[in-house]
Amino acid sequence: MNKFTGGIALSLVIAMSLGACAPKEESTEEKKEVTPEKDLISVNEDYLSAVDVDYAFGFTKSLEEFKTNEKLGYRTAGSEAELKTGEKIADEMKKIGLTEVTKDEFTLDTWEFEKADLTFVDENGKEHLAVLGAYQVNFDTNGVKDLEIVYGGKGTADDLANLDVEGKLVLVDINQREEWWINYPAYQAHLKGAAAVIAVQEAGYAEADEDALNAQDVCGPDDAPAFSMSQTDANQLKKALESSENATMTVKFDAKSTVKMDGKSYNYYGKIIGKDPESYIILSAHYDSYFTGFQDDHAAIGLMMGVAKGLVDSGYQPEKTIIFNALAAEEWGVSNSRYDWSTGAYNQIFNIHPEWVGKAFANMNFELPAYEHTTQDEIRSVYELNSYLTDFAKNVPTVDGVYKDGISVVSPLRTWSDDFSFGIAGVPALRNDFQDSDFMRTHYHSQFDNEDTYNAEAFKFHLNLYGLLSMHYDQTAVVPLDFTTRLTAMKKVIDTDTFGQAEVSSDQLVAEIDKAIALAEEVNAKVAKVNDDYFTALTEVDTEATQKLYEESRDLNSGLLAAFKHAEDQFVRLTWEDAQIFPHEHAQNNITNLILAIEALEKGDITTAVDEYLWAIDNNWYAYDFDKEVFNYFTNYVLEAPKEKLMWGEGRIVGHENLFDPINSLIEKSEQQDADISAELATLNEVLERQKLLLKTTTDEETKAVQELGKQLEALK
C-alpha cells in the first residue's frame, strides 16, 4: 500500500489508463455496465488522450511576441512587454475554458531595457558593434555618447585601486557561480566614479557559446550601472585596449535602461471550479523572461496551460478547485535588495491572496520543463511532501527517449523559484527541478535559451506527470503531509561535536524531535486510512460516503496545514548565500569554523585560518576582495532593510558577524615574520563566545518550536 492514498487502486488506475490492462471494446448492440473502477480509470485515460503537446509548444512560442528590447527580447518587470504578455495569457485562459479569470495588481519596481549598443574600433582599425545585455539599473546615454573604456580585471578593490575609472566604462570578468555576484564589482566601480561596468562571464553561466550574453538579477542599487558583453566581443575589445595608448580608448555607447520605483504589474489566474470551491490545488509559472526565455519560463507557462487544457478537454470534474496562476516579475521586481526575485509570487500569496493559505493542498510550480536536464527527472518539494511524491512517482507513465532512470524526489525547496514563496507562506509546494544540470552553466539566462533547446518528449512527460499529479491530489481528502522527513533531517544536521565544544546540550532538542517523529508516524497512519477510504469511495462512485469522509476530515486537514505553516515559520532559515538551513545550523557552522581558525592561528598558521575557515563564516568571503564600504553596504541592506524590500528573505537570516577588519589584518600580517596576531585572536574569541550564546538561544527556540509542533500533531492523532 502507498503511504498516503490508495496504493493498489492507484497503480491499477494508472496501469489501465496506459493500456496495460485495457478494457475490451463495447458492443454497439449491447452496452456493458460500466464498472466503478472503469469510471476512475477513464479519468486518467481521458486526460492522457486529451493532452496536446503541440498546443503547449505552440502557446510557448507565441509568448515571444512582445519584447522590451527588439534585438534581444526581454520581458521585464512591469514593462509594456510583460503587461501585454500577461493579457495574452489571460485571454488564452478564457479561450481554453478556464473560469473566473482574474487579474491581480501589485506594486513593484519596474524595468524597461530598450538597448545597449557599444561600437569600438578593433586592433585592425575595423569598426565593431557589440550588442550588450543589461541588468536592472538606470542608465541613459540619450543617444550615442562617446565614453572612455578601461579593463578592470575582476573588478575587485585591488584591481581598481590604481586605475582611473572616473566617468569611464569598466570592462570586468566575472564568474557568478563560483566567485561573486555582479553587484559587488558594479558597486566597487560605482564608488570610484565609474560610469558603468560591462561584465563578461568568463565561466559559470552562458558557456553555450562565446557569443553568449548573460543576464541575472542585479541584487544592488539602480544607480550602480552594469551591462553584459559576450566573450567574442570582449576578446576583440581587450586586444584593442592592449594595443591602445595607456590601455584606454574611446567607444560609442547608445544605451537606455530605466528602473522606476513603485510601479504596477499583474498576476493572472483562471480556475476549474470543483465541488469544493474553497479547497485549492495551485499550478503556477512565471511569464517574465530574459532574452527569448523559451525554457525560462515560457515553456513552463505552456506546460501549465497544456495541463489546464488537457483537464478541460478531457471533461475532468474536480473535487477541489484547480487554480492556474501566471506570475509576473519572477526574475526581478524590487530594486536594491538581496532578495529581488520572485516578486510576483511573494505578493500573490502574502499580500493579494493570503486567504489561500490553509485552503491550498499544494502549489506545483514549473520552470524550464521542455528539456531533459538529467536522465532522472527530479521533483523538488518541501520535506513533508517527499513521501507522497515518491510513492506517486513510481506509477507515472514513461515516455520513450527521456528519463530512462525514472523520477527522484528531493527536499527541501531552494530559493531560486516561486515555489519557495508559496512554501514559506504555508502552501505545501514543489517544482520540477532544473538547478543541478549543465543547462544552468550553458544556456540559462542567455540568448541560447531558445527553441533549439526544445525536447518534445520531455515536455510530453511533464504534461503527463503534472496532469496526473493534479488529479491525484484531487483524489485525496486530507493533504498528505509527512512531518517525519523534516524532523529526521533536522536531527541529522545536529553536530554533537560542535555542540560539545560550545558547551551547549542538544539532548532536549533530540528528545523532542524523537517524540514529534513518533507522533507524526501516528498521524501518518491516520491520514493514510482517511485517504485510502476516500479513494475507495471515489472508485466506487459512492457519493454519500465520499462527501461524508471529506467533511469529517476538514479539521484534520486544517490542522495539518497549520502544523506545516508552523514548521515553515520556525524551521526555515537561510544562509547568506540563500541556501535553506535549520536555525541552529547558522551558529553551528560559525562555531566549527571559528574554533578551527583559532587553533590554526595559535599554531601560527595564518594562511590556513584565513583561506580555509574564516571565509566560510556568514558573508565574510566578500571581505577578501572588496572595500569595506562595499562589504558593509551589501551586509546592511539585509540587516536593516524594511520588510517590503526583503520580501521572502525577511527574518530568515539568523545573524551576522562582521570579520572584515580581522580578516584583512591577518591577510596583511601573513607576509610578516613572527607577526603579532594577539589582537585578532582576541577578537575571534569574542566572536566565538557570541556564537556559542547564539547556538544556545537558537537551540532553545528550536526545541520549543518542536515541542509546539508535537502538540499540534498530538491533537491530530
C-alpha positions in Angstrom: 0.0 0.0 0.0 1.2 3.5 -0.7 1.8 5.5 2.4 -1.0 8.1 1.9 -3.5 7.2 -0.6 -4.9 4.1 -2.3 -1.7 2.4 -3.4 -3.2 -0.7 -5.1 -6.1 1.2 -6.5 -3.8 4.0 -7.8 -1.5 1.5 -9.5 -4.4 -0.2 -11.2 -5.9 3.1 -12.4 -2.7 4.4 -14.0 -1.7 1.0 -15.4 -5.1 0.5 -17.1 -5.1 4.1 -18.3 -1.8 3.3 -20.1 -3.3 0.2 -21.8 -1.5 -2.3 -19.7 -4.9 -3.8 -18.8 -7.1 -2.1 -21.3 -10.9 -2.7 -21.2 -12.4 -4.6 -24.1 -14.4 -2.6 -26.7 -18.1 -2.5 -26.0 -20.6 -3.9 -28.5 -22.7 -1.4 -30.3 -25.7 -3.6 -29.8 -25.3 -4.3 -26.2 -23.7 -1.7 -23.9 -22.0 -3.3 -21.0 -22.4 -1.9 -17.5 -19.6 0.4 -16.6 -17.7 -0.8 -13.6 -16.9 1.7 -10.8 -13.2 1.2 -11.4 -13.6 1.9 -15.1 -15.0 5.3 -14.2 -11.9 6.4 -12.4 -9.6 4.6 -14.8 -11.2 6.6 -17.6 -10.4 9.9 -15.8 -6.6 9.3 -16.3 -7.1 7.7 -19.7 -9.2 10.6 -20.9 -6.6 13.1 -19.7 -3.7 11.3 -21.3 -5.6 11.2 -24.6 -6.7 14.8 -24.4 -3.3 16.4 -23.5 -1.9 18.2 -26.6 1.9 18.6 -26.7 1.6 20.6 -30.0 -0.8 23.1 -28.3 1.6 23.5 -25.4 4.5 24.1 -27.7 2.6 26.5 -29.9 1.5 28.6 -27.0 5.0 28.6 -25.6 6.3 30.0 -28.9 3.6 32.6 -29.1 4.8 34.2 -25.8 7.8 35.6 -27.7 5.6 38.1 -29.4 6.2 41.1 -27.1 9.7 42.3 -26.4 11.3 45.0 -24.3 14.5 45.0 -26.4 13.9 44.5 -30.2 17.3 42.9 -30.7 17.5 40.6 -27.7 14.0 40.1 -26.4 13.4 40.5 -22.6 10.0 40.7 -21.0 10.9 42.6 -17.8 9.2 43.5 -14.6 6.3 45.9 -15.2 7.4 46.6 -18.8 5.0 47.1 -21.6 6.1 43.7 -23.0 5.3 42.0 -19.7 1.9 43.7 -19.4 0.9 42.7 -22.9 2.1 39.1 -22.4 0.0 38.9 -19.2 -3.1 40.0 -21.1 -2.4 37.4 -23.8 -2.2 34.7 -21.2 -5.4 35.8 -19.6 -7.2 35.8 -22.9 -5.9 32.3 -23.6 -7.1 31.1 -20.2 -10.6 32.2 -21.1 -10.3 30.6 -24.6 -9.4 27.2 -23.3 -12.3 27.1 -20.8 -10.9 28.3 -17.5 -13.4 30.3 -15.5 -13.2 33.3 -13.1 -10.1 34.5 -14.9 -8.7 37.2 -12.6 -6.2 40.0 -12.9 -4.3 40.7 -9.6 -2.4 44.0 -9.4 0.6 44.5 -7.2 3.3 47.1 -6.6 6.9 46.6 -7.7 9.8 48.4 -9.2 9.7 48.3 -13.0 12.4 47.8 -15.5 12.5 48.7 -19.2 15.6 47.7 -21.1 15.5 49.2 -24.6 19.0 49.0 -25.9 22.8 48.8 -25.2 24.9 49.1 -28.4 28.6 49.6 -28.0 30.7 50.5 -31.0 34.5 50.4 -31.0 37.4 50.2 -33.4 39.3 46.9 -33.1 43.1 46.4 -33.3 42.9 46.2 -37.1 41.1 49.5 -37.4 37.7 47.9 -38.2 34.6 49.3 -36.6 32.9 46.6 -34.5 29.4 46.7 -33.0 28.7 44.8 -29.7 25.1 44.4 -28.7 25.0 44.2 -24.9 22.7 42.6 -22.4 21.7 44.5 -19.2 20.9 44.4 -15.5 18.2 46.2 -13.6 19.7 49.7 -13.4 19.2 53.3 -14.6 21.5 54.3 -17.4 20.6 56.5 -20.4 23.1 57.9 -22.8 20.4 59.9 -24.5 21.6 58.8 -27.9 25.1 57.8 -29.0 27.7 59.0 -26.5 31.5 58.9 -26.5 32.9 57.3 -23.4 36.3 56.0 -22.4 36.6 52.4 -21.5 39.3 50.6 -19.5 39.9 47.0 -18.5 39.4 46.4 -14.7 40.3 42.7 -14.3 37.7 41.1 -12.0 36.6 44.5 -10.6 37.9 43.9 -7.1 39.3 46.6 -4.8 42.8 45.6 -5.8 42.0 45.6 -9.5 40.6 49.1 -9.4 42.9 50.6 -6.8 45.4 52.2 -9.2 43.1 52.5 -12.1 41.5 55.8 -13.2 37.8 54.9 -13.8 36.2 58.2 -13.1 33.4 58.7 -15.7 34.5 55.7 -17.7 33.2 52.3 -18.6 35.0 49.5 -16.9 35.2 46.1 -18.5 35.4 43.2 -16.0 35.4 39.4 -16.0 33.1 37.6 -13.6 32.1 34.1 -12.6 28.9 34.5 -10.6 28.6 30.8 -9.8 32.0 30.4 -8.2 33.1 33.9 -7.2 30.8 36.8 -6.6 27.6 38.3 -7.9 27.6 41.3 -10.3 26.5 43.8 -7.6 30.0 43.6 -5.9 32.2 44.8 -8.8 29.5 47.1 -10.0 29.2 48.9 -6.7 33.0 48.9 -6.2 33.4 50.7 -9.6 30.5 53.0 -8.8 32.2 54.2 -5.6 35.2 55.1 -7.7 33.1 57.1 -10.0 32.8 54.8 -13.0 30.0 55.4 -15.5 29.2 51.7 -15.7 30.6 48.2 -15.5 30.5 45.9 -18.5 30.7 42.3 -17.3 31.9 39.3 -19.3 31.1 35.8 -18.0 34.4 34.0 -18.1 32.7 30.9 -16.7 29.8 29.7 -14.6 27.0 30.9 -16.8 26.4 31.4 -20.6 29.0 28.8 -21.5 27.0 27.5 -24.6 28.9 29.8 -27.0 31.5 32.6 -26.9 28.8 34.8 -28.4 26.5 34.2 -25.4 25.4 37.1 -23.2 24.2 36.6 -19.7 21.6 38.3 -17.6 20.8 38.0 -13.9 19.1 39.9 -11.1 21.4 42.7 -10.0 20.9 42.5 -6.2 22.0 46.1 -6.0 21.1 49.7 -6.3 19.8 51.2 -9.6 22.5 53.8 -9.7 25.4 51.4 -10.0 25.0 50.5 -13.7 26.1 47.2 -15.2 25.8 45.6 -18.7 26.7 42.2 -20.1 29.1 41.5 -23.0 29.9 38.3 -24.8 33.4 36.7 -24.7 33.7 37.2 -28.5 33.2 40.9 -28.3 35.2 41.2 -25.1 38.2 39.4 -26.6 38.3 41.8 -29.5 37.8 44.8 -27.2 40.6 43.6 -24.9 43.0 43.3 -27.8 42.1 46.8 -28.9 42.7 48.1 -25.4 46.1 46.3 -25.2 47.2 47.9 -28.4 45.9 51.4 -27.5 47.9 54.1 -25.7 47.6 53.9 -21.9 45.3 50.9 -22.2 42.3 53.1 -22.7 40.2 54.0 -25.7 37.0 55.9 -26.6 33.9 53.9 -27.7 30.5 55.0 -28.8 27.7 53.8 -26.4 24.0 54.0 -27.1 22.1 52.6 -24.1 18.8 53.0 -22.4 17.8 51.1 -19.2 15.2 52.5 -17.0 14.2 51.5 -13.5 11.2 53.2 -11.8 10.1 52.7 -8.2 6.6 51.7 -7.1 5.1 50.7 -10.4 2.5 48.1 -11.2 2.4 44.7 -12.7 -0.2 41.8 -12.7 -0.6 38.2 -11.9 -3.4 36.2 -13.6 -5.2 33.1 -12.7 -8.1 31.0 -14.0 -10.0 28.1 -12.4 -11.5 24.8 -13.0 -14.0 25.0 -10.2 -14.5 21.8 -8.2 -17.3 20.5 -5.9 -15.4 22.3 -3.1 -14.8 25.9 -4.3 -12.8 26.7 -1.2 -10.1 24.0 -1.4 -7.4 24.6 -3.9 -4.7 23.0 -6.0 -2.5 25.7 -7.4 -0.4 25.3 -10.5 2.0 28.2 -11.3 4.7 29.5 -13.7 6.2 33.0 -14.4 5.8 34.8 -17.6 8.6 37.4 -17.4 11.9 36.4 -19.0 15.4 37.3 -20.2 16.2 37.2 -23.9 13.8 34.8 -25.7 13.2 32.9 -22.5 12.0 29.7 -24.2 12.6 27.3 -21.4 12.7 30.0 -18.6 9.9 30.4 -18.4 7.6 30.4 -21.5 7.7 26.6 -21.7 6.6 26.5 -18.1 3.6 28.7 -19.0 3.0 26.4 -21.9 3.1 23.4 -19.6 0.7 25.0 -17.1 -1.7 25.9 -19.9 -1.3 22.5 -21.5 -2.3 20.8 -18.3 -5.3 23.1 -17.9 -6.5 22.5 -21.5 -6.0 18.7 -21.1 -8.1 18.7 -18.0 -10.8 20.8 -19.5 -10.9 18.9 -22.8 -11.0 15.6 -21.0 -14.1 16.6 -19.2 -12.5 16.2 -15.8 -14.8 17.3 -13.0 -12.6 18.0 -10.0 -13.5 17.6 -6.3 -11.3 20.6 -5.4 -10.8 23.9 -7.3 -7.8 23.9 -9.5 -6.1 27.3 -10.0 -3.7 28.1 -12.8 -1.6 31.0 -11.8 0.6 33.0 -14.3 3.0 35.1 -12.2 4.8 38.3 -13.2 8.2 39.5 -12.1 9.9 36.3 -11.0 13.3 37.3 -12.4 13.4 40.6 -10.6 11.0 43.1 -9.2 12.5 45.1 -6.2 15.5 47.4 -6.5 18.4 47.3 -4.1 17.5 44.1 -2.3 19.4 40.8 -1.7 16.0 39.1 -2.4 15.0 40.9 -5.5 13.4 38.0 -7.4 10.1 36.1 -7.0 8.3 39.4 -6.5 5.1 38.4 -8.2 4.7 35.1 -6.3 5.6 36.7 -3.0 3.0 39.4 -3.5 0.4 36.9 -4.7 0.5 34.6 -1.6 1.5 37.1 1.1 -0.4 40.3 0.1 -3.0 39.6 -2.6 -4.4 36.2 -1.6 -3.2 35.3 1.9 -6.6 33.6 2.3 -5.3 30.8 0.0 -3.1 29.7 2.9 -4.9 27.0 4.8 -7.1 26.2 1.8 -4.5 25.1 -0.7 -3.4 21.5 -0.7 -0.4 22.2 -2.9 1.4 24.5 -5.2 3.0 22.9 -8.3 5.4 25.4 -9.8 7.0 24.9 -13.2 10.4 26.0 -14.5 12.4 25.0 -17.7 10.3 21.9 -18.3 10.8 21.1 -22.0 14.4 20.0 -21.7 15.9 16.7 -20.3 18.2 18.2 -17.7 19.4 14.8 -16.5 18.5 11.1 -17.2 16.5 11.1 -14.0 13.6 13.6 -13.7 13.6 15.4 -10.4 10.8 16.8 -8.4 11.9 19.1 -5.6 9.5 19.6 -2.8 9.0 20.7 0.8 10.1 18.0 3.2 6.5 17.0 4.1 5.5 16.0 0.5 8.6 13.9 -0.2 7.0 10.5 0.9 3.7 11.2 -1.0 5.5 12.2 -4.2 8.0 9.3 -4.0 5.1 6.9 -3.9 3.2 8.7 -6.7 6.3 8.8 -8.9 6.5 5.0 -9.1 3.4 4.9 -11.3 4.0 7.8 -13.7 3.9 6.7 -17.4 7.2 6.6 -19.2 7.9 8.4 -22.4 10.3 6.7 -24.9 13.6 8.6 -25.2 13.7 10.5 -21.9 14.3 10.0 -18.2 15.4 6.4 -18.5 16.3 6.4 -14.8 12.8 7.4 -13.7 11.9 10.1 -11.2 13.6 11.1 -7.9 12.1 13.4 -5.2 14.4 15.7 -3.3 13.9 18.1 -0.4 13.9 20.9 0.7 12.9 23.6 -1.7 15.5 26.1 -2.9 15.1 29.8 -3.1 15.6 30.2 -6.8 11.9 29.9 -7.9 8.4 31.0 -7.0 7.5 27.8 -5.1 9.7 28.9 -2.2 7.4 31.9 -1.6 4.4 29.7 -1.6 6.1 27.2 0.7 7.1 29.7 3.4 3.6 31.2 3.3 2.1 27.8 4.3 1.2 26.2 1.0 2.9 22.8 0.5 5.0 23.4 -2.6 7.0 21.6 -5.3 8.5 22.2 -8.7 10.1 20.3 -11.5 13.8 20.7 -10.7 16.5 22.0 -13.0 19.3 23.6 -11.0 21.8 20.8 -11.0 22.0 20.3 -14.7 24.6 21.5 -17.2 21.9 23.7 -18.7 22.5 26.2 -15.9 26.1 26.7 -16.9 25.5 26.7 -20.7 22.1 28.1 -21.7 20.4 29.6 -18.6 19.7 33.3 -18.8 21.3 33.7 -22.2 20.1 34.2 -25.8 20.8 30.5 -26.3 17.7 29.6 -24.2 15.6 29.4 -27.4 13.6 26.9 -29.4 16.7 24.9 -30.3 16.6 23.5 -26.7 13.1 22.1 -27.1 12.7 18.4 -26.3 9.1 17.3 -27.2 9.4 14.0 -25.2 10.5 15.8 -22.0 7.6 18.2 -22.5 5.1 15.4 -23.0 6.5 13.6 -19.9 5.9 16.6 -17.8 2.4 17.2 -19.2 1.5 13.7 -18.3 3.2 13.8 -14.9 1.7 17.0 -13.6 -1.8 16.5 -15.1 -1.9 13.1 -13.4 -0.5 14.6 -10.2 -3.1 17.3 -10.2 -5.8 14.6 -10.4 -4.1 12.5 -7.7 -4.0 15.4 -5.3 -7.7 16.0 -6.1 -8.4 12.4 -5.1 -7.1 12.9 -1.5 -9.4 14.0 1.3 -6.5 15.2 3.5 -3.3 16.9 2.5 -0.7 14.2 2.5 2.0 15.7 4.8 4.6 13.6 6.5 6.5 15.6 9.1 9.0 12.8 9.9 11.0 13.8 6.8 11.7 17.3 8.1 12.3 16.2 11.7 14.7 13.4 10.6 16.6 15.9 8.5 16.8 18.4 11.5 18.1 15.6 13.8 20.7 14.6 11.2 22.3 18.0 11.0 22.8 18.3 14.7 26.6 18.2 15.1 27.1 16.8 18.6 30.9 17.5 18.5 30.3 21.2 17.8 27.6 21.3 20.5 30.0 19.8 22.9 32.8 22.2 22.0 30.3 25.1 22.5 29.2 23.5 25.9 25.6 23.6 24.6 23.4 20.5 25.1 21.4 19.1 22.2 19.8 16.4 24.3 16.5 18.1 24.8 16.2 19.1 21.2 16.9 15.5 20.1 14.4 14.1 22.6 11.7 16.5 21.4 12.4 15.6 17.8 12.1 11.9 18.6 8.8 12.5 20.4 7.5 14.5 17.4 8.6 11.8 14.9 6.6 9.2 16.9 3.6 11.4 16.9 4.0 12.2 13.2 4.1 8.5 12.4 0.7 8.0 14.2 -0.7 11.0 12.2 0.6 9.4 9.0 -1.3 6.2 9.7 -4.5 8.2 10.3 -4.0 10.3 7.1 -3.3 7.1 5.1 -6.5 5.5 6.4 -8.7 8.5 5.6 -7.2 9.0 2.1 -7.4 5.3 1.3 -11.1 5.2 2.4 -11.8 8.3 0.4 -10.1 7.0 -2.7 -12.0 3.7 -2.4 -15.3 5.7 -2.1 -14.3 7.6 -5.2 -13.6 4.5 -7.2 -16.9 3.0 -6.2 -18.7 6.2 -7.1 -20.2 6.3 -3.6 -21.1 9.9 -3.5 -22.6 9.8 0.0 -19.5 8.1 1.5 -17.2 10.4 -0.4 -18.9 13.5 0.9 -19.1 12.2 4.4 -15.4 11.4 4.6 -14.4 14.7 3.0 -16.5 16.7 5.5 -15.3 14.7 8.5 -11.7 15.2 7.6 -11.9 19.0 7.4 -10.5 19.6 10.9 -7.7 17.1 10.3 -6.8 18.8 7.0 -6.8 22.3 8.6 -4.7 21.0 11.5 -2.1 19.5 9.1 -1.8 22.7 7.1 -1.5 24.8 10.3 1.3 22.5 11.5 3.0 22.8 8.2 2.9 26.6 8.4 4.3 26.4 11.9 7.2 24.3 10.6 7.9 26.7 7.7 7.8 29.7 10.1 10.0 28.2 12.7 12.5 25.9 10.9 13.2 27.6 7.6 16.2 29.9 7.8 18.7 31.0 5.1 22.5 31.2 4.8 24.0 34.4 3.5 24.1 32.6 0.1 20.3 31.9 0.2 20.5 28.1 1.0 17.8 26.7 3.3 19.1 25.6 6.7 17.6 24.9 10.2 18.0 27.7 12.8 20.8 26.1 14.8 22.9 25.4 11.7 23.9 29.1 11.4 25.8 29.3 14.7 26.9 25.7 14.5 28.7 26.3 11.2 30.3 29.5 12.5 31.5 27.9 15.7 33.1 25.0 13.8 35.0 27.4 11.6 35.9 29.8 14.4 37.4 27.0 16.5 39.4 25.7 13.6 40.6 29.2 12.6 41.6 30.0 16.2 43.5 26.6 16.5 45.4 27.4 13.3 46.3 30.9 14.4 47.5 29.6 17.8 49.9 27.4 15.8 51.0 30.5 13.8 49.3 29.2 10.6 47.6 32.4 9.4 47.1 31.2 5.8 45.0 28.1 6.8 42.9 30.2 9.2 42.2 32.8 6.5 41.9 30.6 3.4 40.0 27.6 4.9 37.9 28.8 7.8 37.2 32.5 8.2 35.9 32.9 4.7 33.1 30.4 5.5 31.6 32.5 8.3 28.5 34.4 7.2 29.2 36.5 4.1 32.8 37.3 5.1 34.3 35.8 2.0 33.4 39.2 0.3 35.8 40.9 2.8 38.8 39.4 0.9 38.2 41.2 -2.4 36.2 44.4 -1.9 36.4 47.6 0.1 34.8 47.8 3.5 32.2 50.2 2.2 31.1 47.7 -0.4 31.1 44.9 2.1 29.1 46.9 4.7 26.6 48.1 2.1 25.6 44.6 1.0 25.5 43.4 4.6 23.4 46.2 6.0 20.9 46.1 3.2 19.9 42.7 4.6 20.1 43.5 8.3 18.4 46.9 8.1 16.1 46.9 5.1 12.3 47.1 5.6 10.1 44.1 5.1 8.9 45.2 1.7 12.5 45.2 0.4 13.3 41.8 2.0 10.1 40.1 0.9 10.6 36.3 1.2 14.0 36.7 2.9 12.6 38.8 5.8 13.5 37.2 9.1 15.3 34.2 7.6 18.9 35.3 8.4 19.9 34.2 11.9 22.7 36.7 12.5 25.9 38.2 11.3 29.5 38.5 12.4 31.5 41.3 10.7 35.0 40.0 10.3 36.2 42.4 7.7 38.9 44.1 9.9 40.4 40.9 11.4 40.5 39.1 8.1 42.2 42.0 6.3 44.6 42.5 9.1 45.5 38.8 9.1 46.0 38.8 5.3 48.4 41.8 5.7 50.3 40.0 8.5 50.5 36.7 6.7 53.5 38.2 4.8 55.3 39.1 8.1 57.7 37.0 10.0 56.5 36.2 13.6 53.6 38.6 13.3 51.8 39.6 16.4 48.2 38.4 15.9 47.1 38.6 19.6 44.5 41.3 18.8 42.9 39.3 16.0 42.8 36.2 18.2 41.1 38.2 21.0 38.5 39.4 18.5 37.8 35.9 17.2 37.5 34.5 20.7 34.9 37.2 21.5 33.1 36.3 18.3 33.2 32.6 19.3 31.6 33.4 22.6 28.8 35.3 21.0 28.2 32.4 18.6 28.1 29.9 21.5 25.4 32.1 23.1 23.6 32.2 19.7 23.7 28.5 19.4 22.2 28.1 22.9 19.5 30.6 22.1 18.6 29.2 18.7 18.6 25.6 20.1 16.3 26.6 22.9 13.9 28.3 20.4 14.1 25.3 18.1 13.4 23.0 20.9 10.3 24.9 21.9 9.1 25.1 18.3 9.5 21.3 18.0 7.5 20.9 21.2 4.8 23.1 19.8 4.8 21.0 16.6 4.4 17.9 18.7 1.4 19.4 20.5 -0.2 20.2 17.2 0.4 16.6 15.9 -0.9 15.2 19.2 -4.1 17.0 18.6 -4.4 15.4 15.2 -4.0 11.7 16.2 
